[in-house]
Amino acid sequence: MRRDYTQVFQDDAAAAKYDWVVYQPGSYSSDINARQRRWLRALVRRHFPEPPVQHDFACGTGRAIAALAGLVEQAHGYDTSAQMLNQARAAGIDADLWLVPDSDAQPRQVRSTAPALVTVFRLLLNSPQAVRDTALRFATAVLDRPEDGLLLLENHGNLASVRHLSRSRHTGNAWFAELSHEEVVDLLDRYGFDVVERRGFALLPPGAYARRWLRPLARRCDDLASRIGLLAGVCVNVVYVARRR
């Protein structure tokens, strides 16, 4: 876990690298993003009879907002990095984007009778506990009652996945963090959320994509795993769907 996590992306080069290196076309992360996008759009259609208002906490360059373009009434993105928000604007993300302090992110008041969808992606692993708590407090401010909508929370380093087997090779790497299912559930529970669904988006770790001849087979395996909800517990990347009690 990085104590300086909120400072990492306060740099134009770091923000650009996030889009053009981490999520470059054909990369492990971009494949996960494509699977998540398909599932997210189906989930919104399934759970929301009318388009919800999206509040994307730690929105970065706007991937979660772009994934739901056309399916939400309006979208709001919140981030501590002006550079990441500038990258989102340059990409033409259709949302109101708000620069917020890392210790006091509050959702904007929205004049709408539509339900809400809070999305928190690519945040939990490398952020300190205080930032995780801020994210959940943010979610409770939007979602006060069960009928108010849903929270989607991503764990992109599941402790129970095969990724964990390579942990010894990453000793000392501040970016190689993992969270167990129990830790995520405990975080949600402390803020009054119950898990109603979870879905995995990568059964295999990035190393399975390293060899060109193996990559197509790895992609097909992970595509299949993303369609089978029961495999979420052993996937590397898992998204939790939660509702207030």
Contacts in CASP RR format, 6 or more apart in sequence:
PFRMAT RR
TARGET T0000
AUTHOR 0000-0000-0000
METHOD contacts of the structure
MODEL  1
MRRDYTQVFQDDAAAAKYDWVVYQPGSYSSDINARQRRWLRALVRRHFPE
PPVQHDFACGTGRAIAALAGLVEQAHGYDTSAQMLNQARAAGIDADLWLV
PDSDAQPRQVRSTAPALVTVFRLLLNSPQAVRDTALRFATAVLDRPEDGL
LLLENHGNLASVRHLSRSRHTGNAWFAELSHEEVVDLLDRYGFDVVERRG
FALLPPGAYARRWLRPLARRCDDLASRIGLLAGVCVNVVYVARRR
1 125 0 8 1.000
1 126 0 8 1.000
1 127 0 8 1.000
1 128 0 8 1.000
1 174 0 8 1.000
1 177 0 8 1.000
2 8 0 8 1.000
2 126 0 8 1.000
2 127 0 8 1.000
2 128 0 8 1.000
2 174 0 8 1.000
2 175 0 8 1.000
3 128 0 8 1.000
5 126 0 8 1.000
5 127 0 8 1.000
5 128 0 8 1.000
5 131 0 8 1.000
6 80 0 8 1.000
6 81 0 8 1.000
6 102 0 8 1.000
6 127 0 8 1.000
6 131 0 8 1.000
8 14 0 8 1.000
9 15 0 8 1.000
9 18 0 8 1.000
9 60 0 8 1.000
9 81 0 8 1.000
9 83 0 8 1.000
9 84 0 8 1.000
10 80 0 8 1.000
10 81 0 8 1.000
10 82 0 8 1.000
10 83 0 8 1.000
11 83 0 8 1.000
12 83 0 8 1.000
12 86 0 8 1.000
14 83 0 8 1.000
15 60 0 8 1.000
15 61 0 8 1.000
15 81 0 8 1.000
15 83 0 8 1.000
15 84 0 8 1.000
15 86 0 8 1.000
15 87 0 8 1.000
16 87 0 8 1.000
18 60 0 8 1.000
18 61 0 8 1.000
18 84 0 8 1.000
18 87 0 8 1.000
19 61 0 8 1.000
19 87 0 8 1.000
19 91 0 8 1.000
21 27 0 8 1.000
22 29 0 8 1.000
23 29 0 8 1.000
23 30 0 8 1.000
23 33 0 8 1.000
23 63 0 8 1.000
24 30 0 8 1.000
28 202 0 8 1.000
28 206 0 8 1.000
28 209 0 8 1.000
31 202 0 8 1.000
31 209 0 8 1.000
31 219 0 8 1.000
31 222 0 8 1.000
32 156 0 8 1.000
32 201 0 8 1.000
32 202 0 8 1.000
32 222 0 8 1.000
32 237 0 8 1.000
33 63 0 8 1.000
33 67 0 8 1.000
35 201 0 8 1.000
35 202 0 8 1.000
35 222 0 8 1.000
35 223 0 8 1.000
35 226 0 8 1.000
36 67 0 8 1.000
36 201 0 8 1.000
36 239 0 8 1.000
37 67 0 8 1.000
39 199 0 8 1.000
39 201 0 8 1.000
39 226 0 8 1.000
39 239 0 8 1.000
40 64 0 8 1.000
40 67 0 8 1.000
40 68 0 8 1.000
40 152 0 8 1.000
41 67 0 8 1.000
41 68 0 8 1.000
41 71 0 8 1.000
43 152 0 8 1.000
43 241 0 8 1.000
44 51 0 8 1.000
44 52 0 8 1.000
44 68 0 8 1.000
44 71 0 8 1.000
44 72 0 8 1.000
44 117 0 8 1.000
45 71 0 8 1.000
47 149 0 8 1.000
47 150 0 8 1.000
48 115 0 8 1.000
48 117 0 8 1.000
48 149 0 8 1.000
50 73 0 8 1.000
50 114 0 8 1.000
50 115 0 8 1.000
51 70 0 8 1.000
51 71 0 8 1.000
51 72 0 8 1.000
51 73 0 8 1.000
51 114 0 8 1.000
52 72 0 8 1.000
52 73 0 8 1.000
52 114 0 8 1.000
52 115 0 8 1.000
52 116 0 8 1.000
52 117 0 8 1.000
52 149 0 8 1.000
53 72 0 8 1.000
53 73 0 8 1.000
53 74 0 8 1.000
53 75 0 8 1.000
53 76 0 8 1.000
53 110 0 8 1.000
53 112 0 8 1.000
53 114 0 8 1.000
53 115 0 8 1.000
53 116 0 8 1.000
53 117 0 8 1.000
54 64 0 8 1.000
54 65 0 8 1.000
54 68 0 8 1.000
54 72 0 8 1.000
54 74 0 8 1.000
54 75 0 8 1.000
54 76 0 8 1.000
54 95 0 8 1.000
54 116 0 8 1.000
54 117 0 8 1.000
54 118 0 8 1.000
54 119 0 8 1.000
55 75 0 8 1.000
55 76 0 8 1.000
55 77 0 8 1.000
55 78 0 8 1.000
55 107 0 8 1.000
55 108 0 8 1.000
55 116 0 8 1.000
55 117 0 8 1.000
55 118 0 8 1.000
55 119 0 8 1.000
55 138 0 8 1.000
55 142 0 8 1.000
56 62 0 8 1.000
56 64 0 8 1.000
56 65 0 8 1.000
56 75 0 8 1.000
56 76 0 8 1.000
56 77 0 8 1.000
56 78 0 8 1.000
56 95 0 8 1.000
56 118 0 8 1.000
56 119 0 8 1.000
56 120 0 8 1.000
56 121 0 8 1.000
57 77 0 8 1.000
57 78 0 8 1.000
57 105 0 8 1.000
57 118 0 8 1.000
57 119 0 8 1.000
57 120 0 8 1.000
57 123 0 8 1.000
57 135 0 8 1.000
57 138 0 8 1.000
57 139 0 8 1.000
58 78 0 8 1.000
58 79 0 8 1.000
58 80 0 8 1.000
58 120 0 8 1.000
58 121 0 8 1.000
58 122 0 8 1.000
58 123 0 8 1.000
58 135 0 8 1.000
59 65 0 8 1.000
59 77 0 8 1.000
59 78 0 8 1.000
59 79 0 8 1.000
59 84 0 8 1.000
59 85 0 8 1.000
59 88 0 8 1.000
59 95 0 8 1.000
59 97 0 8 1.000
60 79 0 8 1.000
60 81 0 8 1.000
60 84 0 8 1.000
60 85 0 8 1.000
60 87 0 8 1.000
60 88 0 8 1.000
61 84 0 8 1.000
61 87 0 8 1.000
61 88 0 8 1.000
61 91 0 8 1.000
61 93 0 8 1.000
62 77 0 8 1.000
62 88 0 8 1.000
62 91 0 8 1.000
62 93 0 8 1.000
62 95 0 8 1.000
63 121 0 8 1.000
63 122 0 8 1.000
64 119 0 8 1.000
64 121 0 8 1.000
64 152 0 8 1.000
65 75 0 8 1.000
65 77 0 8 1.000
65 88 0 8 1.000
65 93 0 8 1.000
65 94 0 8 1.000
65 95 0 8 1.000
65 119 0 8 1.000
66 91 0 8 1.000
66 93 0 8 1.000
68 75 0 8 1.000
68 117 0 8 1.000
69 94 0 8 1.000
72 117 0 8 1.000
73 112 0 8 1.000
73 114 0 8 1.000
74 95 0 8 1.000
74 96 0 8 1.000
74 110 0 8 1.000
74 112 0 8 1.000
75 94 0 8 1.000
75 95 0 8 1.000
75 96 0 8 1.000
76 95 0 8 1.000
76 96 0 8 1.000
76 97 0 8 1.000
76 98 0 8 1.000
76 107 0 8 1.000
76 108 0 8 1.000
76 110 0 8 1.000
77 95 0 8 1.000
77 96 0 8 1.000
77 97 0 8 1.000
77 98 0 8 1.000
78 97 0 8 1.000
78 98 0 8 1.000
78 100 0 8 1.000
78 105 0 8 1.000
78 107 0 8 1.000
78 138 0 8 1.000
79 85 0 8 1.000
79 97 0 8 1.000
79 98 0 8 1.000
79 99 0 8 1.000
79 100 0 8 1.000
80 99 0 8 1.000
80 100 0 8 1.000
80 101 0 8 1.000
80 102 0 8 1.000
80 105 0 8 1.000
81 99 0 8 1.000
82 99 0 8 1.000
85 97 0 8 1.000
85 99 0 8 1.000
88 95 0 8 1.000
88 97 0 8 1.000
89 97 0 8 1.000
96 108 0 8 1.000
98 108 0 8 1.000
100 106 0 8 1.000
102 131 0 8 1.000
102 134 0 8 1.000
103 130 0 8 1.000
103 134 0 8 1.000
104 134 0 8 1.000
105 134 0 8 1.000
105 135 0 8 1.000
105 138 0 8 1.000
106 138 0 8 1.000
106 141 0 8 1.000
107 138 0 8 1.000
107 141 0 8 1.000
107 142 0 8 1.000
110 116 0 8 1.000
115 147 0 8 1.000
115 148 0 8 1.000
115 149 0 8 1.000
115 150 0 8 1.000
116 142 0 8 1.000
116 143 0 8 1.000
116 148 0 8 1.000
116 149 0 8 1.000
116 150 0 8 1.000
117 149 0 8 1.000
117 150 0 8 1.000
117 152 0 8 1.000
118 138 0 8 1.000
118 139 0 8 1.000
118 142 0 8 1.000
118 143 0 8 1.000
118 150 0 8 1.000
118 151 0 8 1.000
118 152 0 8 1.000
119 151 0 8 1.000
119 152 0 8 1.000
120 135 0 8 1.000
120 139 0 8 1.000
120 151 0 8 1.000
120 152 0 8 1.000
120 153 0 8 1.000
120 154 0 8 1.000
121 152 0 8 1.000
121 154 0 8 1.000
121 156 0 8 1.000
121 239 0 8 1.000
122 154 0 8 1.000
122 156 0 8 1.000
123 131 0 8 1.000
123 132 0 8 1.000
123 135 0 8 1.000
123 154 0 8 1.000
124 132 0 8 1.000
124 135 0 8 1.000
124 153 0 8 1.000
124 154 0 8 1.000
124 155 0 8 1.000
124 156 0 8 1.000
124 179 0 8 1.000
124 184 0 8 1.000
124 187 0 8 1.000
125 155 0 8 1.000
125 156 0 8 1.000
125 157 0 8 1.000
125 177 0 8 1.000
125 178 0 8 1.000
125 179 0 8 1.000
126 174 0 8 1.000
126 175 0 8 1.000
126 177 0 8 1.000
127 135 0 8 1.000
132 187 0 8 1.000
136 187 0 8 1.000
136 188 0 8 1.000
136 190 0 8 1.000
136 191 0 8 1.000
136 193 0 8 1.000
137 191 0 8 1.000
139 151 0 8 1.000
139 191 0 8 1.000
139 193 0 8 1.000
140 191 0 8 1.000
140 192 0 8 1.000
140 244 0 8 1.000
142 148 0 8 1.000
143 149 0 8 1.000
143 150 0 8 1.000
143 151 0 8 1.000
143 193 0 8 1.000
143 243 0 8 1.000
143 244 0 8 1.000
144 244 0 8 1.000
145 244 0 8 1.000
146 243 0 8 1.000
146 244 0 8 1.000
146 245 0 8 1.000
148 244 0 8 1.000
149 243 0 8 1.000
149 244 0 8 1.000
150 196 0 8 1.000
150 241 0 8 1.000
150 242 0 8 1.000
150 243 0 8 1.000
151 188 0 8 1.000
151 193 0 8 1.000
151 240 0 8 1.000
151 241 0 8 1.000
151 242 0 8 1.000
151 243 0 8 1.000
152 239 0 8 1.000
152 240 0 8 1.000
152 241 0 8 1.000
152 242 0 8 1.000
153 184 0 8 1.000
153 188 0 8 1.000
153 239 0 8 1.000
153 240 0 8 1.000
153 242 0 8 1.000
154 237 0 8 1.000
154 238 0 8 1.000
154 239 0 8 1.000
154 240 0 8 1.000
155 179 0 8 1.000
155 181 0 8 1.000
155 184 0 8 1.000
155 237 0 8 1.000
155 238 0 8 1.000
155 239 0 8 1.000
155 240 0 8 1.000
156 236 0 8 1.000
156 237 0 8 1.000
157 163 0 8 1.000
157 177 0 8 1.000
157 178 0 8 1.000
157 179 0 8 1.000
157 236 0 8 1.000
157 237 0 8 1.000
157 238 0 8 1.000
158 178 0 8 1.000
158 179 0 8 1.000
158 180 0 8 1.000
158 181 0 8 1.000
158 233 0 8 1.000
158 234 0 8 1.000
158 235 0 8 1.000
158 236 0 8 1.000
158 237 0 8 1.000
158 238 0 8 1.000
159 178 0 8 1.000
159 179 0 8 1.000
159 180 0 8 1.000
159 181 0 8 1.000
159 183 0 8 1.000
160 180 0 8 1.000
160 181 0 8 1.000
160 233 0 8 1.000
160 234 0 8 1.000
161 203 0 8 1.000
161 205 0 8 1.000
161 233 0 8 1.000
161 234 0 8 1.000
161 235 0 8 1.000
161 236 0 8 1.000
162 203 0 8 1.000
162 204 0 8 1.000
162 205 0 8 1.000
162 234 0 8 1.000
162 236 0 8 1.000
163 178 0 8 1.000
163 205 0 8 1.000
163 236 0 8 1.000
164 178 0 8 1.000
166 205 0 8 1.000
167 176 0 8 1.000
167 178 0 8 1.000
170 176 0 8 1.000
181 233 0 8 1.000
181 238 0 8 1.000
184 238 0 8 1.000
184 240 0 8 1.000
185 195 0 8 1.000
188 194 0 8 1.000
188 195 0 8 1.000
188 240 0 8 1.000
188 242 0 8 1.000
192 244 0 8 1.000
192 245 0 8 1.000
193 242 0 8 1.000
193 243 0 8 1.000
193 244 0 8 1.000
193 245 0 8 1.000
194 242 0 8 1.000
194 243 0 8 1.000
194 244 0 8 1.000
194 245 0 8 1.000
195 240 0 8 1.000
195 241 0 8 1.000
195 242 0 8 1.000
196 241 0 8 1.000
196 242 0 8 1.000
196 243 0 8 1.000
197 240 0 8 1.000
197 241 0 8 1.000
198 229 0 8 1.000
198 232 0 8 1.000
198 233 0 8 1.000
198 238 0 8 1.000
198 239 0 8 1.000
198 240 0 8 1.000
198 241 0 8 1.000
199 226 0 8 1.000
199 229 0 8 1.000
199 232 0 8 1.000
199 238 0 8 1.000
199 239 0 8 1.000
199 241 0 8 1.000
200 225 0 8 1.000
200 226 0 8 1.000
200 229 0 8 1.000
200 231 0 8 1.000
200 232 0 8 1.000
200 233 0 8 1.000
200 235 0 8 1.000
200 237 0 8 1.000
200 238 0 8 1.000
200 239 0 8 1.000
201 222 0 8 1.000
201 225 0 8 1.000
201 226 0 8 1.000
201 235 0 8 1.000
201 237 0 8 1.000
201 238 0 8 1.000
201 239 0 8 1.000
202 222 0 8 1.000
202 225 0 8 1.000
202 226 0 8 1.000
202 235 0 8 1.000
202 236 0 8 1.000
202 237 0 8 1.000
203 221 0 8 1.000
203 222 0 8 1.000
203 225 0 8 1.000
203 231 0 8 1.000
203 234 0 8 1.000
203 235 0 8 1.000
203 236 0 8 1.000
204 218 0 8 1.000
204 221 0 8 1.000
204 222 0 8 1.000
204 236 0 8 1.000
205 236 0 8 1.000
208 214 0 8 1.000
208 215 0 8 1.000
208 218 0 8 1.000
208 221 0 8 1.000
209 215 0 8 1.000
209 218 0 8 1.000
209 219 0 8 1.000
225 231 0 8 1.000
225 235 0 8 1.000
232 238 0 8 1.000
END
